[in-house]
Every structure is written in structure tokens, then in C-alpha cells.
Amino acid sequence: MKVVAFGEIMLRLATPHYLRFSQAKQLNATFGGGEANVLVSLANYGIPTEFVTRLPQNDIADACLRELRSYGVGTDHIARGGDRMGIYFLETGAVARASQVVYDRAHSAVAEIKRGMICWDDVFRDATWFHWTGITPAISQGAADVCLEAIEAAHHHGLIVSCDLNYRKNLWKYGKTAAEVMPKLVAGCDIILGNEEDCEKVFGIKPEGFDVTATGGDVDSAKFLSVCHMMCERFPRCKKMIVTLRGAVNANHNTWGGVLYSGGKLLQSRRYDITHIVDRVGGGDSFMGGLIYGLLTYPDDDRRALEFAVAASCLKHTIYGDFNQVTVAEVEKLMAGDGSGRVSR
């Protein structure tokens, strides 16, 4: 039951204590990236994992590898080469001030990856599931080509393929748009995850009368039935379409939930009110990690898988950094209705 993911992991440099970039005299250094974040969650839940990427031969990359291994994430198939790791700078917002991300990832090792650098037959030999995100093909043509190479190899080996659409407008800079690149990749997916904007930004599919900027924390999940239906019609390989639903009261106070569409039916999760967000970066990745765990662990219970994903990602909002460092027991406790936060003795 091994889950493999391919993508870029970056050095994360974040301002402390809600400081603005212009105020900070130091930055907190950690690591993070969409696909790696998913695998850390799964490793915490006891699922064997393997992360595939390309990293340079330097001390920063070596520190990153040690970090991944410390969480139990497999790194045996990471290619080494290139000159640098990508970096992202994070300024965490507060109340009415939004968070900001500045990328410095041009010419990173993954951006210069080419087909043939990864032996996917070796990678997938004992795997069950392959996951990728829309961030990876946005980095470069080479990364998009290798992503497609991986999807084709995963099909050959009979793996389940999942994607998180993860549209990032600031990354598509190499002459192709998401609308040009993503359809061929998404067509190879069995499980598709998106947020309330991804389907619209990439495929022009959106719920009628929905404005994400005007939710005020209240998102009508039933509006996404048509979105899920249209996505599954466009991509017939897709067996389950999932949408995360974030209602933003302000930068520190969000509502959080999701829907899962399968076989013509829409399941709606419990809605959580997250009033004091510690770090929302990686929230969608923690949802995906929880979803994959749920679908593997409860293969005949989509509702339980969805509720596990939502509860796991709710807890992620209380944890600093990209990685969701929670256990199955903690997630199940919240699923059972215990969100009191009482000291465990």
C-alpha cells in the first residue's frame, strides 16, 4: 500500500510573529511543497510513501532529505543534479491583511528535469497510488513532460492516480497556460481534488452565482454538484471528484469543509469553524493526505474518508509549517466531535 508522489520541495523562509517582509530582521527556515506535504501526512498515518523529485548536491538539499526521512518519507528515488532548490518566502497575514507568497524557484533542479531522468518502472514496482499536483506542470515544460511520463507509467503498473488541481497563476510563466497543459494530465486521473476556484481558473467550470470573495464564511456546498458533474463528464476516467470549501471571514478565521462526488451522488462533510488559524499553508495538502488515507483505509465508505480528510486538514490549521504533524488517533478524536482542546494527561 505504498503512495508515490512527484513534485518540488522548497526551502520555506517565513517572517515570524505576523511581521511584514519590510519589518522582519530574520526568517524562519523550514521545508515544504504540495506533494511532499501530502506524503508527510500519510507517513504520519502509517502509510509507506516515496517522494520523487530532483535536488542539487549541496548542504541545503541534504538537510531537506534528512527532514523528509525524519518523518518516514521514502527518498530512494530522488534524482540529484542541478544548481539550486526552489525557495518561497511567506508573510503570514492577520485579520483583514492577507498572507503573501513570493517565489524564487526559476532554474531550480526540478524546473530543469527531463524525461528519462527517473526510472518510473523501478519507482512503481511495489506502489499502489500515484499523486501529483497542478503546481508541478506549472514550473516548466520539462516538469510537465515528466509528470505526464509518470502518469503513463502509473497506468501501465495499474496504480490509482490522483491530482490536486492547485492552480497558481504566478507560476505559469514558460509560455504555456494551465488550460493548454492540464487537460491531458487530468484526463489520466482517477481521483481529482480542487478548491472552490481551481475548476473555474483552469477549465472554466464554476458554480452559478458563486463568488469566493463574498462568502463571509458561508459556502453553500450544494452549489458544487454541477461543478463535480461537469468535471466527471469532461474527464470520464475520474471516479471521485472532491472540492474543498473554504469560507473566509478574515485571515485568522475561516470555515472549512468539503464535498465528494461519486456515482452521481454528492456527499457533504461537517463544516468546521476555525477561529484562530496558526498556519493555513498546506491546508489543502493535508486534506489530500487525509483523503488518500481514508480512501485506502475505508474503501467502501466515502463519507468516512471525506470526514477524515476534513478533520485532518482542520487540525493542520493549528500547526506551524507546511507539514501536518498529527496522528490518526487525533484526527479520529476530532471526527468523533471532541474539539475541546483540553490538555491530554
KETORKOL-718146 format. One line per field, with one value per residue (C-alpha): x, y, z; chain; residue in three letters; residue number from 1. Coordinates in nm, 2 decimals. Example, Ala and Ser with C-alpha at 12.3 -4.5 7.8 and 13.67 -1.06 7.14 Angstrom:
! KETORKOL-718146
c1	c(1.23  1.37) $
c2	c(-0.45  -0.11) $
c3	c(0.78  0.71) $
c	c(A  A) $
r	c(ALA  SER) $
k	c(1  2) $
***
This chain:
! KETORKOL-718146
c1	c(0.00  0.27  0.19  0.43  0.42  0.62  0.69  0.91  1.00  1.13  1.31  1.04  1.15  0.88  0.85  0.79  0.51  0.29  0.56  0.56  0.86  0.96  0.97  1.14  1.51  1.51  1.32  1.23  1.36  1.16  1.08  0.76  0.59  0.25  0.33  0.58  0.33  0.08  0.34  0.43  0.07  0.04  0.37  0.23  -0.07  0.15  0.12  0.45  0.55  0.80  0.88  1.02  1.19  1.53  1.76  2.10  2.42  2.45  2.41  2.06  1.93  2.09  1.92  1.59  1.65  1.71  1.39  1.19  1.34  1.28  0.91  0.94  0.90  1.09  1.37  1.53  1.43  1.52  1.74  2.04  2.16  2.10  2.23  1.96  1.65  1.35  1.26  0.94  0.90  0.59  0.45  0.16  -0.14  -0.37  -0.74  -0.80  -0.45  -0.39  -0.09  0.17  0.39  0.69  0.85  1.22  1.22  1.34  1.60  1.56  1.67  1.31  1.25  1.53  1.42  1.38  1.21  1.42  1.58  1.35  1.31  0.94  0.93  1.15  0.96  0.62  0.72  0.56  0.33  -0.05  -0.11  0.05  -0.02  0.07  -0.05  -0.11  0.19  0.44  0.34  0.33  0.70  0.84  0.78  1.03  0.84  0.51  0.66  0.79  0.46  0.29  0.56  0.48  0.11  0.15  0.39  0.14  -0.13  0.10  0.16  -0.21  -0.19  -0.46  -0.37  -0.48  -0.43  -0.49  -0.56  -0.38  -0.39  -0.11  -0.13  0.21  0.39  0.27  0.55  0.72  0.49  0.21  -0.12  -0.28  -0.57  -0.33  -0.13  -0.36  -0.64  -0.41  -0.27  -0.60  -0.75  -0.53  -0.66  -0.90  -0.93  -0.95  -0.93  -0.98  -1.08  -1.37  -1.17  -0.95  -1.20  -1.30  -0.95  -0.82  -1.13  -1.38  -1.62  -1.78  -2.10  -2.36  -2.39  -2.09  -1.83  -1.54  -1.46  -1.81  -1.87  -1.83  -1.75  -2.07  -2.02  -2.32  -2.17  -2.48  -2.38  -2.08  -2.29  -2.29  -1.91  -1.84  -2.08  -1.92  -1.57  -1.65  -1.82  -1.52  -1.27  -1.45  -1.17  -1.24  -1.43  -1.44  -1.44  -1.37  -1.39  -1.26  -1.48  -1.31  -1.52  -1.30  -1.43  -1.08  -0.71  -0.74  -1.10  -1.22  -1.49  -1.37  -1.54  -1.57  -1.78  -1.72  -1.90  -1.91  -2.17  -2.39  -2.42  -2.28  -2.16  -2.12  -1.89  -1.93  -1.83  -1.56  -1.53  -1.16  -1.13  -0.76  -0.55  -0.19  -0.08  -0.31  -0.03  -0.05  -0.42  -0.53  -0.23  -0.33  -0.68  -0.54  -0.32  -0.63  -0.84  -0.59  -0.56  -0.94  -1.00  -0.73  -0.84  -1.22  -1.26  -1.63  -1.71  -1.67  -1.83  -1.58  -1.29  -1.43  -1.48  -1.13  -0.98  -1.18  -1.09  -0.72  -0.70  -0.89  -0.61  -0.34  -0.46  -0.33  0.02  0.31  0.49  0.38  0.36  0.06  0.20  -0.10  -0.19  -0.48  -0.60  -0.60  -0.80  -1.05  -1.10  -1.20  -1.42  -1.60  -1.68  -1.41  -1.27  -1.24  -0.86  -0.84  -0.49  -0.42  -0.27) $
c2	c(0.00  0.25  0.60  0.78  1.15  1.36  1.73  2.01  2.06  2.41  2.59  2.79  3.13  3.28  3.60  3.54  3.67  3.81  4.06  4.21  4.15  4.51  4.46  4.12  4.11  3.73  3.45  3.10  2.83  2.51  2.29  2.24  2.16  2.03  1.67  1.63  1.77  1.50  1.23  1.36  1.33  0.98  0.87  1.00  0.78  0.47  0.45  0.37  0.66  0.75  1.11  1.16  1.49  1.63  1.80  1.96  1.82  2.07  2.10  2.26  1.98  1.73  1.90  1.87  1.49  1.45  1.63  1.41  1.09  1.21  1.19  0.84  0.96  0.75  0.92  0.64  0.76  1.13  1.23  1.45  1.73  2.09  2.40  2.50  2.43  2.65  2.89  3.05  3.35  3.37  3.67  3.55  3.78  3.87  3.97  4.19  4.16  3.86  3.64  3.69  3.44  3.53  3.26  3.22  2.89  2.97  2.73  2.50  2.14  2.03  2.30  2.16  1.79  1.60  1.28  0.97  1.11  0.90  0.52  0.50  0.12  0.10  0.36  0.20  -0.16  -0.20  0.10  0.13  0.50  0.80  1.16  1.49  1.85  2.12  2.31  2.07  2.12  2.49  2.50  2.43  2.23  1.97  1.92  1.89  1.63  1.42  1.45  1.30  1.04  0.94  0.92  0.70  0.47  0.46  0.34  0.07  -0.05  -0.04  0.24  0.47  0.82  1.13  1.50  1.83  2.09  2.36  2.65  2.90  3.19  3.32  3.00  2.97  3.17  2.94  3.02  2.77  2.82  2.58  2.55  2.42  2.18  2.05  1.87  1.59  1.53  1.54  1.30  1.04  1.08  0.85  1.10  1.48  1.74  2.11  2.41  2.64  2.83  2.57  2.43  2.78  2.91  2.60  2.47  2.75  2.53  2.71  2.71  2.96  3.26  3.18  3.45  3.32  3.68  3.73  3.41  3.57  3.23  3.07  2.84  2.66  2.32  2.21  2.46  2.24  1.94  2.09  2.15  1.79  1.65  1.86  1.77  1.40  1.43  1.61  1.35  1.02  0.83  1.02  0.81  1.06  1.44  1.63  2.00  2.17  2.46  2.75  3.03  3.33  3.56  3.70  3.58  3.43  3.30  3.05  2.79  2.46  2.16  1.97  1.76  1.43  1.34  0.98  0.78  1.08  1.15  1.44  1.39  1.69  1.70  1.85  2.22  2.34  2.69  2.76  3.08  3.12  2.99  2.93  2.84  2.77  2.69  2.32  2.30  2.16  1.92  1.79  1.74  1.53  1.33  1.26  1.17  0.92  0.76  0.75  0.60  0.34  0.25  0.28  0.17  0.12  0.43  0.75  0.95  0.84  0.91  1.26  1.33  1.21  1.44  1.74  1.68  1.62  1.94  2.13  2.02  2.13  2.49  2.47  2.36  2.59  2.49  2.31  1.96  1.83  1.66  1.48  1.12  0.90  0.90  1.28  1.30  1.04  1.22  1.54  1.33  1.20  1.55  1.62  1.96  2.09  2.12  2.00  1.91  1.54  1.39) $
c3	c(0.00  -0.10  -0.21  -0.45  -0.53  -0.77  -0.74  -0.60  -0.24  -0.15  0.13  0.31  0.46  0.67  0.87  1.24  1.45  1.17  1.07  0.72  0.49  0.54  0.92  0.96  1.05  1.04  0.86  0.99  0.76  0.71  0.40  0.21  -0.11  -0.22  -0.29  -0.01  0.23  0.13  0.19  0.53  0.64  0.50  0.67  1.00  0.94  0.89  0.51  0.32  0.10  -0.17  -0.28  -0.63  -0.71  -0.82  -0.58  -0.62  -0.45  -0.17  0.21  0.19  -0.02  0.22  0.51  0.32  0.27  0.64  0.72  0.49  0.62  0.98  0.90  0.74  0.38  0.13  -0.07  -0.25  -0.60  -0.57  -0.86  -0.78  -1.01  -1.10  -0.92  -0.66  -0.47  -0.51  -0.23  -0.13  0.11  0.33  0.50  0.72  0.72  1.01  1.02  0.71  0.58  0.35  0.35  0.07  -0.10  -0.31  -0.52  -0.61  -0.79  -1.15  -1.27  -0.98  -1.01  -1.07  -1.32  -1.53  -1.50  -1.83  -1.94  -1.88  -1.56  -1.34  -1.38  -1.32  -1.36  -1.05  -0.86  -0.92  -0.88  -0.53  -0.53  -0.51  -0.57  -0.76  -0.67  -0.84  -0.82  -1.07  -0.93  -1.09  -1.46  -1.39  -1.31  -1.66  -1.98  -1.85  -1.53  -1.72  -1.95  -1.66  -1.49  -1.80  -1.82  -1.46  -1.52  -1.82  -1.63  -1.33  -1.57  -1.70  -1.35  -1.26  -0.99  -0.88  -1.00  -0.81  -0.86  -0.67  -0.94  -0.73  -0.97  -0.91  -1.16  -1.06  -1.17  -1.53  -1.70  -1.95  -2.25  -2.18  -1.99  -1.74  -1.99  -2.25  -2.03  -1.76  -1.96  -2.09  -1.74  -1.56  -1.81  -1.66  -1.31  -1.11  -0.82  -0.87  -0.59  -0.63  -0.42  -0.49  -0.76  -0.93  -1.17  -1.29  -1.33  -1.52  -1.70  -1.69  -1.48  -1.19  -0.98  -1.09  -0.87  -0.65  -0.56  -0.34  -0.23  -0.09  0.11  0.45  0.58  0.45  0.14  0.00  -0.08  -0.28  -0.55  -0.64  -0.76  -1.11  -1.10  -1.00  -1.26  -1.54  -1.43  -1.44  -1.78  -1.92  -1.76  -1.77  -1.61  -1.29  -1.03  -0.75  -0.76  -0.44  -0.37  -0.05  0.06  0.25  0.37  0.47  0.75  0.77  0.76  1.10  1.09  0.82  0.78  0.64  0.48  0.16  -0.08  -0.25  -0.58  -0.69  -0.89  -0.94  -0.56  -0.37  -0.01  0.21  0.51  0.85  0.85  1.09  1.23  1.26  1.46  1.54  1.24  1.32  0.96  0.67  0.42  0.34  0.44  0.10  0.10  0.45  0.31  0.02  0.26  0.48  0.17  0.03  0.37  0.41  0.06  0.12  0.47  0.43  0.06  0.09  0.30  0.10  0.38  0.64  0.40  0.34  0.71  0.79  0.53  0.65  1.02  0.94  0.75  1.02  1.26  1.02  1.06  1.42  1.32  1.21  0.89  0.57  0.73  0.91  1.21  1.35  1.42  1.32  1.68  1.69  1.37  1.48  1.81  1.62  1.39  1.69  1.80  2.06  1.96  2.31  2.31  2.67  2.80  2.74  3.06) $
c	c(A  A  A  A  A  A  A  A  A  A  A  A  A  A  A  A  A  A  A  A  A  A  A  A  A  A  A  A  A  A  A  A  A  A  A  A  A  A  A  A  A  A  A  A  A  A  A  A  A  A  A  A  A  A  A  A  A  A  A  A  A  A  A  A  A  A  A  A  A  A  A  A  A  A  A  A  A  A  A  A  A  A  A  A  A  A  A  A  A  A  A  A  A  A  A  A  A  A  A  A  A  A  A  A  A  A  A  A  A  A  A  A  A  A  A  A  A  A  A  A  A  A  A  A  A  A  A  A  A  A  A  A  A  A  A  A  A  A  A  A  A  A  A  A  A  A  A  A  A  A  A  A  A  A  A  A  A  A  A  A  A  A  A  A  A  A  A  A  A  A  A  A  A  A  A  A  A  A  A  A  A  A  A  A  A  A  A  A  A  A  A  A  A  A  A  A  A  A  A  A  A  A  A  A  A  A  A  A  A  A  A  A  A  A  A  A  A  A  A  A  A  A  A  A  A  A  A  A  A  A  A  A  A  A  A  A  A  A  A  A  A  A  A  A  A  A  A  A  A  A  A  A  A  A  A  A  A  A  A  A  A  A  A  A  A  A  A  A  A  A  A  A  A  A  A  A  A  A  A  A  A  A  A  A  A  A  A  A  A  A  A  A  A  A  A  A  A  A  A  A  A  A  A  A  A  A  A  A  A  A  A  A  A  A  A  A  A  A  A  A  A  A  A  A  A  A  A  A  A  A  A  A  A  A  A  A  A  A  A  A  A  A  A  A  A) $
r	c(MET  LYS  VAL  VAL  ALA  PHE  GLY  GLU  ILE  MET  LEU  ARG  LEU  ALA  THR  PRO  HIS  TYR  LEU  ARG  PHE  SER  GLN  ALA  LYS  GLN  LEU  ASN  ALA  THR  PHE  GLY  GLY  GLY  GLU  ALA  ASN  VAL  LEU  VAL  SER  LEU  ALA  ASN  TYR  GLY  ILE  PRO  THR  GLU  PHE  VAL  THR  ARG  LEU  PRO  GLN  ASN  ASP  ILE  ALA  ASP  ALA  CYS  LEU  ARG  GLU  LEU  ARG  SER  TYR  GLY  VAL  GLY  THR  ASP  HIS  ILE  ALA  ARG  GLY  GLY  ASP  ARG  MET  GLY  ILE  TYR  PHE  LEU  GLU  THR  GLY  ALA  VAL  ALA  ARG  ALA  SER  GLN  VAL  VAL  TYR  ASP  ARG  ALA  HIS  SER  ALA  VAL  ALA  GLU  ILE  LYS  ARG  GLY  MET  ILE  CYS  TRP  ASP  ASP  VAL  PHE  ARG  ASP  ALA  THR  TRP  PHE  HIS  TRP  THR  GLY  ILE  THR  PRO  ALA  ILE  SER  GLN  GLY  ALA  ALA  ASP  VAL  CYS  LEU  GLU  ALA  ILE  GLU  ALA  ALA  HIS  HIS  HIS  GLY  LEU  ILE  VAL  SER  CYS  ASP  LEU  ASN  TYR  ARG  LYS  ASN  LEU  TRP  LYS  TYR  GLY  LYS  THR  ALA  ALA  GLU  VAL  MET  PRO  LYS  LEU  VAL  ALA  GLY  CYS  ASP  ILE  ILE  LEU  GLY  ASN  GLU  GLU  ASP  CYS  GLU  LYS  VAL  PHE  GLY  ILE  LYS  PRO  GLU  GLY  PHE  ASP  VAL  THR  ALA  THR  GLY  GLY  ASP  VAL  ASP  SER  ALA  LYS  PHE  LEU  SER  VAL  CYS  HIS  MET  MET  CYS  GLU  ARG  PHE  PRO  ARG  CYS  LYS  LYS  MET  ILE  VAL  THR  LEU  ARG  GLY  ALA  VAL  ASN  ALA  ASN  HIS  ASN  THR  TRP  GLY  GLY  VAL  LEU  TYR  SER  GLY  GLY  LYS  LEU  LEU  GLN  SER  ARG  ARG  TYR  ASP  ILE  THR  HIS  ILE  VAL  ASP  ARG  VAL  GLY  GLY  GLY  ASP  SER  PHE  MET  GLY  GLY  LEU  ILE  TYR  GLY  LEU  LEU  THR  TYR  PRO  ASP  ASP  ASP  ARG  ARG  ALA  LEU  GLU  PHE  ALA  VAL  ALA  ALA  SER  CYS  LEU  LYS  HIS  THR  ILE  TYR  GLY  ASP  PHE  ASN  GLN  VAL  THR  VAL  ALA  GLU  VAL  GLU  LYS  LEU  MET  ALA  GLY  ASP  GLY  SER  GLY  ARG  VAL  SER  ARG) $
k	c(1  2  3  4  5  6  7  8  9  10  11  12  13  14  15  16  17  18  19  20  21  22  23  24  25  26  27  28  29  30  31  32  33  34  35  36  37  38  39  40  41  42  43  44  45  46  47  48  49  50  51  52  53  54  55  56  57  58  59  60  61  62  63  64  65  66  67  68  69  70  71  72  73  74  75  76  77  78  79  80  81  82  83  84  85  86  87  88  89  90  91  92  93  94  95  96  97  98  99  100  101  102  103  104  105  106  107  108  109  110  111  112  113  114  115  116  117  118  119  120  121  122  123  124  125  126  127  128  129  130  131  132  133  134  135  136  137  138  139  140  141  142  143  144  145  146  147  148  149  150  151  152  153  154  155  156  157  158  159  160  161  162  163  164  165  166  167  168  169  170  171  172  173  174  175  176  177  178  179  180  181  182  183  184  185  186  187  188  189  190  191  192  193  194  195  196  197  198  199  200  201  202  203  204  205  206  207  208  209  210  211  212  213  214  215  216  217  218  219  220  221  222  223  224  225  226  227  228  229  230  231  232  233  234  235  236  237  238  239  240  241  242  243  244  245  246  247  248  249  250  251  252  253  254  255  256  257  258  259  260  261  262  263  264  265  266  267  268  269  270  271  272  273  274  275  276  277  278  279  280  281  282  283  284  285  286  287  288  289  290  291  292  293  294  295  296  297  298  299  300  301  302  303  304  305  306  307  308  309  310  311  312  313  314  315  316  317  318  319  320  321  322  323  324  325  326  327  328  329  330  331  332  333  334  335  336  337  338  339  340  341  342  343  344  345) $
***
